[in-house]
């Protein structure tokens, strides 16, 4: 038995924690751009962000518990666009262009698209299989 083999049983809980923490951090970025909270930067600096991105960041993190895969797909694309349009033109290196958060969000959302929500998600309460169809009446031949 290898030392880390036992950790696999906690994968759904850790995946759920990753989704929850990522969503809360993403919402915080949205509140910063919409309401200048929390923080001390001037609002003028944040006005340059695309209007749609502010709303996606504020409201996009909320449905990550209910519609994880489609929402994560949308947010992954938004972060990729944000990086290439807003951060990369400033400098090639993410540490110099403040794009490291956009890259991290992008790949975390990409992971959630493929892995799903993990534990503690409303997605898990929804029925995965459609209800059985009513039986067809016998054919009148």
TORTIVEX-317252 format. One record per atom (N, C-alpha, C): chain; x, y, z. Coordinates in pm, whole numbers, plus 50000, padded with zeros to 5 digits. Example, Ala and Ser with C-alpha at 12.3 -4.5 7.8 and 13.67 -1.06 7.14 Angstrom:
2
[pt "A", [51319, 49431, 50780]] [pt "A", [51230, 49550, 50780]] [pt "A", [51320, 49670, 50780]] [pt "A", [51285, 49775, 50708]] [pt "A", [51367, 49894, 50714]] [pt "A", [51290, 50003, 50787]] 
! end
This chain:
141
[pt "A", [50085, 49880, 50000]] [pt "A", [50000, 50000, 50000]] [pt "A", [50088, 50125, 50000]] [pt "A", [50062, 50213, 49908]] [pt "A", [50139, 50337, 49898]] [pt "A", [50079, 50441, 49992]] [pt "A", [50160, 50535, 50039]] [pt "A", [50112, 50629, 50140]] [pt "A", [49995, 50717, 50097]] [pt "A", [49982, 50747, 49969]] [pt "A", [49876, 50838, 49926]] [pt "A", [49755, 50766, 49867]] [pt "A", [49756, 50635, 49863]] [pt "A", [49644, 50560, 49806]] [pt "A", [49515, 50582, 49884]] [pt "A", [49524, 50598, 50013]] [pt "A", [49406, 50617, 50098]] [pt "A", [49337, 50751, 50075]] [pt "A", [49408, 50847, 50021]] [pt "A", [49351, 50980, 50002]] [pt "A", [49245, 50985, 49893]] [pt "A", [49244, 50888, 49804]] [pt "A", [49148, 50888, 49694]] [pt "A", [49004, 50886, 49743]] [pt "A", [48980, 50830, 49858]] [pt "A", [48842, 50824, 49908]] [pt "A", [48788, 50962, 49947]] [pt "A", [48877, 51058, 49968]] [pt "A", [48835, 51195, 50003]] [pt "A", [48823, 51285, 49880]] [pt "A", [48843, 51231, 49762]] [pt "A", [48844, 51310, 49640]] [pt "A", [48715, 51390, 49620]] [pt "A", [48595, 51334, 49639]] [pt "A", [48474, 51415, 49618]] [pt "A", [48464, 51535, 49714]] [pt "A", [48506, 51515, 49839]] [pt "A", [48499, 51625, 49935]] [pt "A", [48600, 51735, 49902]] [pt "A", [48721, 51695, 49864]] [pt "A", [48823, 51794, 49830]] [pt "A", [48786, 51866, 49700]] [pt "A", [48729, 51794, 49607]] [pt "A", [48682, 51855, 49482]] [pt "A", [48571, 51955, 49510]] [pt "A", [48480, 51920, 49601]] [pt "A", [48375, 52014, 49640]] [pt "A", [48432, 52137, 49708]] [pt "A", [48532, 52117, 49794]] [pt "A", [48596, 52230, 49860]] [pt "A", [48666, 52321, 49759]] [pt "A", [48731, 52261, 49659]] [pt "A", [48794, 52340, 49553]] [pt "A", [48690, 52424, 49480]] [pt "A", [48575, 52366, 49449]] [pt "A", [48468, 52439, 49380]] [pt "A", [48416, 52553, 49466]] [pt "A", [48394, 52528, 49594]] [pt "A", [48340, 52630, 49684]] [pt "A", [48438, 52746, 49702]] [pt "A", [48564, 52715, 49728]] [pt "A", [48664, 52820, 49749]] [pt "A", [48686, 52900, 49620]] [pt "A", [48693, 52831, 49507]] [pt "A", [48711, 52900, 49379]] [pt "A", [48593, 52993, 49352]] [pt "A", [48472, 52945, 49375]] [pt "A", [48353, 53028, 49353]] [pt "A", [48354, 53151, 49443]] [pt "A", [48391, 53134, 49570]] [pt "A", [48391, 53249, 49661]] [pt "A", [48498, 53351, 49620]] [pt "A", [48614, 53304, 49577]] [pt "A", [48717, 53397, 49530]] [pt "A", [48675, 53467, 49401]] [pt "A", [48606, 53395, 49315]] [pt "A", [48560, 53453, 49189]] [pt "A", [48454, 53559, 49215]] [pt "A", [48363, 53531, 49307]] [pt "A", [48261, 53630, 49345]] [pt "A", [48328, 53754, 49403]] [pt "A", [48434, 53733, 49481]] [pt "A", [48505, 53847, 49540]] [pt "A", [48565, 53936, 49431]] [pt "A", [48618, 53877, 49326]] [pt "A", [48669, 53957, 49214]] [pt "A", [48556, 54038, 49151]] [pt "A", [48438, 53980, 49141]] [pt "A", [48324, 54052, 49085]] [pt "A", [48278, 54166, 49173]] [pt "A", [48272, 54143, 49304]] [pt "A", [48231, 54251, 49395]] [pt "A", [48333, 54364, 49395]] [pt "A", [48459, 54329, 49376]] [pt "A", [48563, 54432, 49368]] [pt "A", [48540, 54521, 49246]] [pt "A", [48505, 54460, 49134]] [pt "A", [48486, 54537, 49011]] [pt "A", [48354, 54613, 49009]] [pt "A", [48250, 54556, 49071]] [pt "A", [48119, 54622, 49069]] [pt "A", [48103, 54725, 49181]] [pt "A", [48148, 54690, 49302]] [pt "A", [48118, 54772, 49419]] [pt "A", [48242, 54828, 49489]] [pt "A", [48361, 54799, 49433]] [pt "A", [48487, 54839, 49495]] [pt "A", [48498, 54784, 49637]] [pt "A", [48447, 54666, 49659]] [pt "A", [48456, 54600, 49789]] [pt "A", [48503, 54458, 49769]] [pt "A", [48593, 54407, 49844]] [pt "A", [48678, 54474, 49943]] [pt "A", [48797, 54537, 49872]] [pt "A", [48856, 54634, 49934]] [pt "A", [48979, 54686, 49877]] [pt "A", [48992, 54835, 49884]] [pt "A", [49107, 54879, 49839]] [pt "A", [49141, 55020, 49848]] [pt "A", [49176, 55080, 49713]] [pt "A", [49170, 54999, 49605]] [pt "A", [49200, 55055, 49473]] [pt "A", [49088, 55149, 49433]] [pt "A", [49124, 55244, 49350]] [pt "A", [49020, 55335, 49303]] [pt "A", [48930, 55264, 49204]] [pt "A", [48809, 55307, 49199]] [pt "A", [48711, 55247, 49107]] [pt "A", [48750, 55273, 48962]] [pt "A", [48816, 55384, 48935]] [pt "A", [48855, 55418, 48798]] [pt "A", [48944, 55308, 48739]] [pt "A", [49032, 55253, 48819]] [pt "A", [49120, 55145, 48772]] [pt "A", [49037, 55024, 48728]] [pt "A", [48928, 54998, 48796]] [pt "A", [48847, 54880, 48767]] [pt "A", [48744, 54904, 48658]] [pt "A", [48722, 55027, 48619]] [pt "A", [48625, 55056, 48513]] [pt "A", [48670, 55002, 48378]] [pt "A", [48799, 54976, 48365]] [pt "A", [48850, 54926, 48237]] [pt "A", [48804, 54783, 48209]] [pt "A", [48765, 54712, 48312]] [pt "A", [48719, 54574, 48291]] [pt "A", [48593, 54575, 48206]] [pt "A", [48581, 54477, 48121]] [pt "A", [48462, 54467, 48036]] [pt "A", [48338, 54457, 48124]] [pt "A", [48232, 54530, 48090]] [pt "A", [48112, 54528, 48174]] [pt "A", [48056, 54388, 48195]] [pt "A", [48058, 54306, 48093]] [pt "A", [48006, 54170, 48107]] [pt "A", [48088, 54086, 48203]] [pt "A", [48219, 54108, 48205]] [pt "A", [48303, 54028, 48294]] [pt "A", [48273, 54059, 48439]] [pt "A", [48243, 54184, 48470]] [pt "A", [48212, 54219, 48609]] [pt "A", [48090, 54142, 48657]] [pt "A", [47989, 54135, 48573]] [pt "A", [47866, 54066, 48613]] [pt "A", [47885, 53915, 48616]] [pt "A", [47962, 53862, 48521]] [pt "A", [47990, 53718, 48522]] [pt "A", [48069, 53679, 48646]] [pt "A", [48165, 53760, 48684]] [pt "A", [48245, 53729, 48801]] [pt "A", [48163, 53741, 48928]] [pt "A", [48074, 53838, 48933]] [pt "A", [47991, 53854, 49053]] [pt "A", [47888, 53743, 49064]] [pt "A", [47814, 53720, 48957]] [pt "A", [47704, 53623, 48963]] [pt "A", [47744, 53484, 48916]] [pt "A", [47854, 53471, 48845]] [pt "A", [47892, 53341, 48790]] [pt "A", [47933, 53240, 48893]] [pt "A", [47987, 53284, 49003]] [pt "A", [48029, 53189, 49106]] [pt "A", [47914, 53127, 49181]] [pt "A", [47800, 53192, 49183]] [pt "A", [47686, 53143, 49261]] [pt "A", [47630, 53012, 49206]] [pt "A", [47602, 53000, 49074]] [pt "A", [47543, 52875, 49026]] [pt "A", [47642, 52760, 49009]] [pt "A", [47767, 52777, 49054]] [pt "A", [47862, 52667, 49041]] [pt "A", [47820, 52544, 49121]] [pt "A", [47728, 52559, 49214]] [pt "A", [47681, 52444, 49290]] [pt "A", [47563, 52375, 49223]] [pt "A", [47498, 52440, 49130]] [pt "A", [47378, 52384, 49070]] [pt "A", [47401, 52340, 48925]] [pt "A", [47466, 52419, 48850]] [pt "A", [47491, 52390, 48708]] [pt "A", [47642, 52391, 48684]] [pt "A", [47713, 52309, 48759]] [pt "A", [47858, 52319, 48762]] [pt "A", [47924, 52314, 48626]] [pt "A", [47894, 52212, 48548]] [pt "A", [47967, 52195, 48421]] [pt "A", [47938, 52306, 48320]] [pt "A", [47812, 52342, 48292]] [pt "A", [47791, 52450, 48195]] [pt "A", [47843, 52585, 48244]] [pt "A", [47825, 52615, 48373]] [pt "A", [47872, 52743, 48425]] [pt "A", [48025, 52747, 48425]] [pt "A", [48087, 52637, 48466]] [pt "A", [48234, 52632, 48465]] [pt "A", [48288, 52647, 48323]] [pt "A", [48218, 52592, 48226]] [pt "A", [48259, 52605, 48086]] [pt "A", [48255, 52751, 48043]] [pt "A", [48147, 52821, 48076]] [pt "A", [48133, 52962, 48042]] [pt "A", [48242, 53045, 48110]] [pt "A", [48265, 53019, 48239]] [pt "A", [48363, 53097, 48314]] [pt "A", [48506, 53067, 48270]] [pt "A", [48532, 52944, 48230]] [pt "A", [48664, 52908, 48176]] [pt "A", [48693, 52989, 48050]] [pt "A", [48596, 52996, 47963]] [pt "A", [48612, 53075, 47841]] [pt "A", [48629, 53223, 47870]] [pt "A", [48553, 53272, 47968]] [pt "A", [48564, 53413, 48004]] [pt "A", [48703, 53445, 48055]] [pt "A", [48759, 53357, 48136]] [pt "A", [48893, 53381, 48191]] [pt "A", [49001, 53369, 48084]] [pt "A", [48983, 53279, 47989]] [pt "A", [49080, 53270, 47879]] [pt "A", [49079, 53399, 47797]] [pt "A", [48958, 53448, 47767]] [pt "A", [48945, 53573, 47692]] [pt "A", [49004, 53689, 47772]] [pt "A", [48975, 53692, 47902]] [pt "A", [49027, 53799, 47987]] [pt "A", [49179, 53800, 47986]] [pt "A", [49239, 53682, 47993]] [pt "A", [49384, 53678, 47994]] [pt "A", [49442, 53729, 47862]] [pt "A", [49391, 53678, 47751]] [pt "A", [49450, 53714, 47622]] [pt "A", [49417, 53856, 47578]] [pt "A", [49304, 53911, 47623]] [pt "A", [49268, 54047, 47582]] [pt "A", [49318, 54154, 47678]] [pt "A", [49318, 54124, 47808]] [pt "A", [49350, 54228, 47906]] [pt "A", [49489, 54213, 47967]] [pt "A", [49536, 54092, 47986]] [pt "A", [49662, 54073, 48058]] [pt "A", [49782, 54052, 47966]] [pt "A", [49771, 53961, 47872]] [pt "A", [49886, 53927, 47788]] [pt "A", [49940, 54045, 47707]] [pt "A", [49856, 54136, 47657]] [pt "A", [49913, 54250, 47583]] [pt "A", [50006, 54337, 47666]] [pt "A", [49990, 54336, 47798]] [pt "A", [50075, 54418, 47884]] [pt "A", [50217, 54362, 47895]] [pt "A", [50227, 54229, 47904]] [pt "A", [50357, 54163, 47919]] [pt "A", [50338, 54015, 47893]] [pt "A", [50441, 53948, 47848]] [pt "A", [50431, 53806, 47818]] [pt "A", [50417, 53721, 47945]] [pt "A", [50483, 53759, 48052]] [pt "A", [50488, 53677, 48173]] [pt "A", [50372, 53710, 48267]] [pt "A", [50298, 53606, 48310]] [pt "A", [50182, 53629, 48397]] [pt "A", [50215, 53702, 48528]] [pt "A", [50333, 53680, 48583]] [pt "A", [50369, 53749, 48707]] [pt "A", [50385, 53899, 48684]] [pt "A", [50416, 53938, 48563]] [pt "A", [50435, 54080, 48531]] [pt "A", [50308, 54147, 48480]] [pt "A", [50212, 54069, 48430]] [pt "A", [50092, 54130, 48372]] [pt "A", [49968, 54111, 48458]] [pt "A", [49984, 54062, 48579]] [pt "A", [49874, 54038, 48675]] [pt "A", [49771, 53939, 48622]] [pt "A", [49814, 53850, 48534]] [pt "A", [49721, 53754, 48476]] [pt "A", [49723, 53618, 48542]] [pt "A", [49801, 53603, 48648]] [pt "A", [49812, 53471, 48711]] [pt "A", [49679, 53423, 48768]] [pt "A", [49599, 53512, 48822]] [pt "A", [49467, 53471, 48874]] [pt "A", [49376, 53427, 48760]] [pt "A", [49379, 53497, 48649]] [pt "A", [49296, 53459, 48534]] [pt "A", [49334, 53321, 48482]] [pt "A", [49464, 53293, 48476]] [pt "A", [49509, 53160, 48432]] [pt "A", [49464, 53053, 48530]] [pt "A", [49482, 53079, 48659]] [pt "A", [49442, 52981, 48761]] [pt "A", [49292, 52955, 48758]] [pt "A", [49213, 53062, 48748]] [pt "A", [49068, 53044, 48739]] [pt "A", [49032, 52965, 48613]] [pt "A", [49093, 52998, 48502]] [pt "A", [49063, 52932, 48375]] [pt "A", [49084, 52782, 48386]] [pt "A", [49198, 52740, 48437]] [pt "A", [49226, 52598, 48443]] [pt "A", [49151, 52527, 48555]] [pt "A", [49117, 52598, 48662]] [pt "A", [49033, 52537, 48766]] [pt "A", [48893, 52513, 48711]] [pt "A", [48839, 52610, 48639]] [pt "A", [48708, 52592, 48578]] [pt "A", [48711, 52482, 48472]] [pt "A", [48819, 52475, 48396]] [pt "A", [48832, 52368, 48297]] [pt "A", [48832, 52231, 48366]] [pt "A", [48899, 52221, 48478]] [pt "A", [48898, 52096, 48555]] [pt "A", [48756, 52062, 48599]] [pt "A", [48682, 52161, 48648]] [pt "A", [48545, 52136, 48695]] [pt "A", [48452, 52097, 48581]] [pt "A", [48479, 52144, 48460]] [pt "A", [48399, 52102, 48345]] [pt "A", [48409, 51952, 48328]] [pt "A", [48529, 51899, 48339]] [pt "A", [48550, 51756, 48316]] [pt "A", [48525, 51671, 48440]] [pt "A", [48556, 51723, 48559]] [pt "A", [48546, 51642, 48681]] [pt "A", [48409, 51652, 48747]] [pt "A", [48336, 51759, 48724]] [pt "A", [48207, 51776, 48790]] [pt "A", [48222, 51848, 48922]] [pt "A", [48113, 51858, 48998]] [pt "A", [48111, 51943, 49115]] [pt "A", [48175, 51886, 49240]] [pt "A", [48189, 51754, 49249]] [pt "A", [48236, 51696, 49373]] [pt "A", [48122, 51688, 49474]] [pt "A", [48157, 51675, 49600]] [pt "A", [48056, 51664, 49707]] [pt "A", [47998, 51802, 49739]] [pt "A", [47891, 51802, 49813]] [pt "A", [47827, 51923, 49863]] [pt "A", [47778, 52016, 49752]] [pt "A", [47724, 51960, 49647]] [pt "A", [47672, 52041, 49537]] [pt "A", [47525, 52009, 49514]] [pt "A", [47450, 52108, 49474]] [pt "A", [47309, 52086, 49443]] [pt "A", [47294, 51999, 49319]] [pt "A", [47397, 51998, 49233]] [pt "A", [47395, 51910, 49116]] [pt "A", [47372, 51765, 49156]] [pt "A", [47424, 51727, 49270]] [pt "A", [47414, 51588, 49316]] [pt "A", [47271, 51551, 49355]] [pt "A", [47188, 51648, 49383]] [pt "A", [47048, 51620, 49420]] [pt "A", [46957, 51610, 49299]] [pt "A", [47002, 51664, 49187]] [pt "A", [46921, 51655, 49066]] [pt "A", [46926, 51514, 49013]] [pt "A", [46821, 51474, 48950]] [pt "A", [46815, 51341, 48891]] [pt "A", [46907, 51336, 48770]] [pt "A", [47000, 51241, 48771]] [pt "A", [47092, 51226, 48658]] [pt "A", [47024, 51152, 48545]] [pt "A", [46943, 51053, 48578]] [pt "A", [46873, 50975, 48476]] [pt "A", [46732, 51030, 48459]] [pt "A", [46682, 51035, 48338]] [pt "A", [46545, 51081, 48319]] [pt "A", [46448, 50980, 48379]] [pt "A", [46331, 51026, 48421]] [pt "A", [46234, 50932, 48477]] [pt "A", [46193, 50831, 48371]] [pt "A", [46157, 50712, 48413]] [pt "A", [46119, 50610, 48314]] [pt "A", [45995, 50655, 48237]] [pt "A", [45994, 50623, 48111]] [pt "A", [45881, 50660, 48025]] [pt "A", [45762, 50570, 48057]] [pt "A", [45645, 50625, 48038]] [pt "A", [45523, 50545, 48060]] [pt "A", [45519, 50435, 47954]] [pt "A", [45470, 50318, 47991]] [pt "A", [45464, 50209, 47891]] [pt "A", [45366, 50245, 47779]] [pt "A", [45401, 50203, 47661]] [pt "A", [45316, 50230, 47545]] [pt "A", [45196, 50136, 47548]] [pt "A", [45079, 50185, 47504]] [pt "A", [44963, 50096, 47499]] [pt "A", [44986, 49989, 47391]] [pt "A", [44922, 49876, 47404]] [pt "A", [44940, 49771, 47303]] [pt "A", [44890, 49817, 47167]] [pt "A", [44954, 49769, 47064]] [pt "A", [44919, 49806, 46928]] [pt "A", [44787, 49738, 46891]] [pt "A", [44691, 49810, 46829]] [pt "A", [44559, 49752, 46803]] [pt "A", [44553, 49663, 46678]] [pt "A", [44648, 49583, 46648]] [pt "A", [44640, 49494, 46532]] [pt "A", [44564, 49374, 46567]] 
! end
